[in-house]
């Protein structure tokens, strides 16, 4: 038992070790790396992908996949902006408008996730196909709403909303706090509640889950709803950053979120999820870009290539350890 | 069927002084084993005795740590299974090795397709596949998709595949575990023909009656060592069991007192139908009763039970629990009604093989430990209690379920299901593929449940097990419950007569 326990720990520590290696590398390359400013910058930039990836950890653990999250974020952002701009004609209470916009975004995320889940379970269609479809739908909808251009939030509303992205509590930017909170809640739900066990059991074997009195459809729909809420949360933090949404908002976020989850040690085929690893994965992805920015050794244009290599290397390493264990 | 092998015959395939260690664990110690042309050599042993490892070494799947494998007297070392197969040694695994989404014919010729020029010759392969299956009296269509077939047919396809290889040595690991009596008879007839053709057969089974019937020689393994290799006619089934277990087996089936005349009816099923599998079934189950269910593969026993517990829709009929009509739509509702169901598909539906023992144990009864956060200490304590109660032999709670032996997996499944403290327990194939020692323990657990005032339904394709355990035996044929046998009527002949539809009660004669 002790031997096995140690090996499992090793697996959990893997993404963290990679993170530390990257940080040492960053420090070696540029002294400015370890500055408080740069570190909070990295954390803040990781927040969107990190928050979405917490939700993706649930979906992927359950054996599903959600390709629609990037488009969904763009659509929610566009819809929130339109609603808030429209509310200006109803009330001049800017704070009320922002609160309404945020609530609307949250509900929209919940509904969008539910829709993905229902199509997958009731419709009996693979998650890959359903979310490929909704990905196209949301992307196209936001382009349509923006009439091919950009949707901009009213300046006055944005000035009230702005602190959600730019302000901080005791030096910690709000996006970082929200990421931390999401991660903690996600961790507790996945590891310490019956639902968390059920999600991973459904991912490991739907038959076994069904024969263990688990309502597998419900578990899956809820996983997609958690994903939807996480997307909404990320969007709520994102909107005040630029105050706009366009057809390129959230582009490729789905791939970054999935990459973060996989680097973190969650199995793509389901059955096993790690929130801590996911957060480490999101940070690793941001770090790569950040380090490339700080050095001239490798062109910044190769950011995607380095990320790609890291993803494949991470999975290769995990496979190696899995074999040792097996 | 047993006949004396010609003792002087040189062995076709022999293992000499084989030792196999995995790390510090020695699973085989100095084992000698051989098979001669035209004989059935049975390999017996409890789970974990080393049978599977030995046949894997014989078929080139695993390399021995020390010792050698001789083929026709020459030492051989197969780098791959394929080489062993080319040399005429074919192993049929206990767990099937079939491409589920492909057709029967494609599976039989997988990796050895008949070709005409650069293309596969479908017609030739289909004709040959038909021929091979006909020899097994297996009517399955060669174009059928394997996934859609019942397990018995899958087993037949594996055997057809093996015979298509023109094997000189055929190794069968528990081939009859999923077969009915008739299918088993067909298989034995085929093995007889192969024997006559000079094929050497290594036969692993837990069914001692079969071994007695078919084997020429018997080798018993215990804890990785050969206890004895003897001519089959020289020992009885009791001897075999004793040699395997290394201790006396007192009365194999526990005495289970009959339920009182006025015992409460816990479960009453009336004219139940479900889909095409279950056409009509009515029966009652009393507190303190073991009700056996017999039937051929596809008779609808499993489907009936799954309809009762809410795993598949009921199309007609009534179910009453403790006198109250219910319609359970999910296993969750069954659980709340203290009704438990153990699937026969331990690996596919019963246990999460990649997860640890504790998680497997608590999965069904998880809400007991989650309020709403899982109390892991209480969960672990409950696991240890259950592990003790069911004599679960495992290295530790962090071990994966896949590393347990069949018997221990079954005990884990039992522990998992009984953790919800059910009153009615339905067990589908309680002892399939598990060793004699674990079998006796499982029977003991069933007796204990009855003593505690539960009622148990046992579905089994082993008639002796049904006869040994049940107070009454219900028999199903082609989706209908055709008879409920009591007292002296509970015997093999009577059960088979009803199961095969040869009675007036059966709607159509088979």
Interface residues (C-beta under 8 A of the other chain):
Chain A: X1 X4 X5 X8 X188 X192 X193 X194 X197 X198 X200 X201 X204 X205 X207 X208 X209 X210 X211 X212 X213 X214 X215 X271 X272
Chain B: X311 X330 X331 X332 X334 X335 X341 X343 X345 X348 X349 X350 X351 X352 X353 X354 X355 X359 X362 X363 X364 X366 X367 X369 X370 X372 X373 X374 X376 X395 X396 X397 X398 X399 X416
